[in-house]
Amino acid sequence: MKIGLITIGAELLNGTRTDTNAAWIGQKVIIAGGNIVWHMTVNDEKAPIEAALNEVPGDVDVVLCTGGLGPTHDDITATVLYKYFGAKEEFDQAYWELLTKKFVSRGRVIPKSNRNQAIRPDIGEVIPNTVGSARGLHFSNESYDCFATPGVPAEMKSMMTDTILPWIKSKSDAEIFVKVMRTTGIMESVLYEKIEHELKSYPDVNVAFLPRFTGVDLRITASEKKSLEQLIKQISPAIQKYHFGGEGVELEDAVGALLTAQNKTIATAESCTGGLIGDRLTNVSGSSSYFKGGIVAYSNAVKEEAVGVSKATLESVGAVSEETALEMARGVREKLNADIGISTTGIAGPTGGTEEKPVGLVFVGLSFEGGEKAYRFTFTPFRKTNKLMTSQAALNITRLYLLNGL
């Protein structure tokens, strides 16, 4: 099924906000048997929206619109669609009463501007919104079906998942099978080299390499389930060390599952990551069963007093060193009585580097009962990127230790 996408909003055109909705929709419609073949981003004004609707290619079966369904004056998508598809407005008293009760239950008075969200068309359908208050719309004409959702990602995703994607799947002639394999700790080019031979043996299977700062996702797509499963079976041994999960799985999820399965606990001592590892670990539901706690030991004084790094170590080799990383990991593990201690210390940048210790130099320490090890990395000149990549490296070191030991 061929699908067109219209994303609406001045903030998308002027760069104020990144259009993450388009990327998400593009990936999800494939699984439902659709394919984005045309995409236009327009301002939230009557003329541009109408122009986009008129320019939809003739072979498009479905048009998806996101944005402009809120309660404010610039949310005019519904008005434009009503006129374009020849619909008349009707006030939905039952829905207005439901909205009013929702606001009251939250201790708020519903604004009068929200009344436009209780308007429904006399033709077409409304799409339920289980997350927010603005319902979506579904119209059709002789050319295509048109679905409109709010631009708020959580609301759009809810409507797509609950209503629109199942509709597309029910109307599509093609069944597409998709598998995502998430990897970390390996570059895209090296990953390709490891599985190049197997990929050439399956020309009917499409494999997309999707690189990120923290790793590479493999999105494997095929019209035959057997071919997809056979390719995955072939490439899995070559990438086993780097593969940590499927779609929607973060590295902290994988680490948490291993800690739970092995009944082990972990504690963190963070300098250059500023608590990011602890933040990621606690993003996982149930992490209280294995995460003992963390210490953000940013200054040397805190490294000494709170974690137990010796003054002699700091004076002789400095805070950014293998020795300090090991003492931090060992110290936090012992102080918080955890099975595993993980630490980070480095020069996040963009200033503070020297010829001997450049910006991006990072040490990760790992400590456990009966052993310890420090790991050295050199990342980028960019502070936030370095923090993210360091947290990823630390979590991956933990994952590999839990899988294989040292």
N, C-alpha and C positions, 0 to 999 in steps of 0.2 A: 504494500500500500504506500503510495506516494503522499508525503505530508509536507505542507508549507508551514512556516513559523513566522509569526509577527510578534516581536517584542516591543512594547510601548513604554516610553518614558524619556524625558529630557535628560535624566541622570545617566541613562545608558549611552546617550549620544555625546555628552560632554565629558565623560570619563569620571564623573562623581562616584559612580557605582559600576562594578564589574558585572557583566551579564552572565552570572553563573547558572541562571535558569535555562538558557539555551543549551549549555553543555549537558546539563542533567537530562533535559528532555531528549536531546539527540541520542544519548546512550540508552535511555529507557524505552523509546519507541521501537528500537531494533528488536528487543526481546518480544515485543507484542506483535511483530511482523510488519512494522512500518519502517520508513526511511525518510529522513529529512532531505528534501531535494531543493528546497528554496527557503531563504530566510531574509527577512527585512526588519530593520530596527527603525522606528519612527518616533517623532515627537508626540506627546499626548495632546494633540490638537485635532480638530475635526477633519480638516483637509488632508493631512498626511495619513491618517488612519483610513479614510475613504480611498485615497489613492493606492494604498497598499492592498486593500481588499480588491480593488479593480485590477491590480497588476499580478494577481495570483496566476501562475501558469495554468494553461488549460488541462494539463494531465494530472494536476494535483487533486487527490481525493478528499483530503482533510486539511483544514487550516486550524492551527492552534494559536491563540492570542493570549499573551500574558501582560498584565499591567493595566492600571487605570480603572479598577473596579472599586476603589475605596470611597470614603464618605466626603472627601474634600472637593473643592471647586475644580481642581484640575483632573479629577477622575471622571473622564467623559466617555470612556470606551463603551459603556452600556448604552448611552444615548445614541452614539454613532451606529452601533450595531442594530438597535431597535429600528432606526430609520432605514438603514441599508437593507434589512431583511423584511421590512414592511410590518413590523410588530407594533402593537399599542401597549402603553404602560397600564398596569393594573396594580393597585395597592393591595398587598397581602397582609391583611389585618392579623391573621394568625401568626405569621412570621414576626411581625412587629411586636406582638405581645410576648413571643418567645425571646426576642432580643432584649426587650425591656426587663424580663425576669432574669436573664443572664447578667445584665449590668447590676441589677439590684442585689443579686447573690454575691457580687463582688464588692458591694458597698459603694456603688457608683450610680450616678444618674445618667441615663442615656442621652446624649446630645441630639438636638433636633436634626442635625446634619446626617445622622444615621438613618433617617427615614427613607432616604433613597435606596438603602440596602434592603428595604422591604418591598421594593417595586419588583414586579415580575412581568414577563411578556404574556400577551394573550395567545401567542403562538410560540412554538419552540418549547424548550424545557429549561428549568433551573437545575444547577448542579449543587448538591449539598456541600457545605463547608463545615467540617467537624473541628476546625482549628480556630477560625475567625468568624466574622459576621457577614462578610460580603460573599454572596453566592455566585457561582459561575453560571454561564449561559451556553446553551446549545441551540444553534439555528442550522437550517439547511436550505439550499436552493437547488436549481437544476445543475449547478456546477460542482458544489462541494458541501460537506458538512463543516461547520465552524464551531469550535469550542473556545470559550473565553474564561480565563481564570485571573484572580488577583496576581500581582507581581511579587507579593510577599512569598519567599521561597517555601516556607513551611505550609502555607495555605495552598500554593500551587501544587506542591508535591502530594498533599493529601487528596486533592481533587483528581490529579492525574492517576494516582495509585488506586483509589477507590472506584472511580467512575470512568475516566477517559481511556486509560490503557486497556482495561477489560473490554470496553466497547471496540477499540481498534483491533484487539485480538480476535474478537468475535466476527469482525467483518473482513479480516485479512485472509487471503488465500494461502499465504506462505507461513510456514512454521519455522521460526528461527531459534536455534539453540545457542546460548551464550554462556561462557564461563570466564570468570576473571580470576587470574592468579597474581597475587600481590607479592612483589619481591623487594628486598632491601639489601644494601651492602654490595651491590654490583652495578657497574655502568651498563647503559643500554647496549653499547657496541659489544661488550664482552658477553652479555647475556645472549645477544643474537648469535655470536660465534658458537656458543655452547649448544644451541639448538638448531642451527642453520640446516644441517643435514636432514633432520627430522621434518622441518617445515617444508622442504622441497619435496618430500615424499607424500605430502598431503595438499596438493594444489587446490582442492575444493574447500579447504578450511582457511579462513582469513584470520591472521594474527596481527593485532595492532599493538605496537610498543608505545606505552604512554608514560614518558619519564616525568618524574617529580624531583624536587631537591632531596627527598628522603628515600627514593627508590624508583622502581619501574613496575608499572602494572602491565600485564599481558591480558588483552581482551581477545578471547578466542571465539569466533563466530562461525557457525556452519548450518547448513540446511538439513544435514543428516547427523543425528545424534551419535550414531556409531562412529563416524569419522572423527567427530570432536573428542569422544571418549578415548579413542585409540591414540590420537595425537597427544592428548594429555598424559596417557600412560607412557608414551615414548619419551616425552621430554621431562617428566617428573624426576627421574633419577639424576639428571644433569643439573637441575636447579634446586634440588632438595635443600641444600644448605641455605639458600636465599629465599625460598618460598615460605611465607609465614601465614597466608590465609587467602580467603576469597573476597568477593565484593562486599564492601561495608565493614570489613575487619581491619582494625588499626593494629599497629604493632603492640601497643599496650594491652589490647584484648588478648593477643596471642600469649604475651608474657604472663598476664593474669591467669589464663587458663592453665598454663604450665605450673605456675606457683601453686594453684589450687590442687591440681592433680597430684603434685608431689608433696603437698602439705608443708610448703616452705614459706618463710616470710622474708621480707626485704625492707631495707632502710636506705635512705639517700643522704648524701652530703654533697651539696651543690655550691659551686662558686660561680663559674661563668654562665651556667644555665639559669641561675637565679630562681630555682624552684620549679622549673619547667618539667623535669622528670616526675616530680611528685604530683604536679598538676595533671600530667597525662595518665599516671597510674590511677589517680583517684577519679578520673573521668569514667572509669569502668565500674558498673554496678557490682557490689559485693567485694570491692577492693579492701574494705576494712578487715577482711579475714586474712589478708596476707601483707598489707602495707603497714608497717609499724609506725612510720613517720619519717620526717626529713628535717635536715638542718641546712638552712641557707647560710653557708659560711663564706661570706663575700670578702670580709676583711681578714687580714692576718691574725688580728686579735681574736676573732671568733673561731678561726681555724684552730688556734691554740686552745682557747678556753672552753669552747663548746664541743669541739670534735676530738681534740687531743693531739694535734700535729705538734711536734717538738719545735721549740724555738731554734734549736741548732739546725734542723732541717731547713727551715725557712730562711735562715741567715746564710747557709752554705750553698743551697741549690735553688732557693726561691720558691714562691708559691706555685708557679707554673712549672711543674717538674714531675717526673715519674714517682719520686720518693714522696712528695706531698700527696699526690693522688692516692698512693697506697695507704699512707697513714690516715687520710681522710676516710677511705673506705673501711679500713680496719677499725678505726675509732668509732664511726657511727654504728657499725654492726655490733660492736661490743656494748656501747652505751645504750642502744635501744634493744639489745638482746634479740637480734634478728639472725636468720640463717645466712642472709646475703647482704653485703654492704656494697653500694655502688656510688662512685664519686666522680665529680667533674671539676677540672681546673684548667683555665686557659686564657688566651688573650682574644676576647670577642671582637675588639676593634671598634671603630676604624682607627683609633689611636692606641698608643701604648706598646707597639711592637718595636723590636730591635732586630739587628742583623742575626743575632743568635737565636732570638725568640720572636719570630714574625707574627703579625696579626693572623689569626686563624689557627695558631698552634694550640692544640688541646690535648690533655691527658685524661683518660678515663681509668679509674681504679676499680678493681673488682676484688672483694674479699669474701671468703667463706671459711667454714671450719676446716682447717688443715691446708689451706692454700690461698694464694692471692696472685694477681697479675695486673700490670699496668699496660695500657694501650695508648699509642701516640698517633695523632692525626694532624693533618694540616688542611684546613678548610678554605674559606673564602675571605675577602676583605670586608664582608658585610656582616654587621653585628647580629641582626635578627636571624639571618640565614645560618650563621655559625651556631647560634643557640639551638635552633631547630635541628640542625644536622648533628650536633653533639648529643642532644637528648635522644635522637634516633640511634646513634651509635651505641650509647649506653644501654638502651633497651635491647638492642640487638645482641650486644655482648652478653647480657643477662639471658636472653632467649637461647643463644648457642650454648652457654654454660649449662642451662637446664636440660637441653637436649643431649649434649655430648660430653659434658664436663670439660676440663682443660686438657 
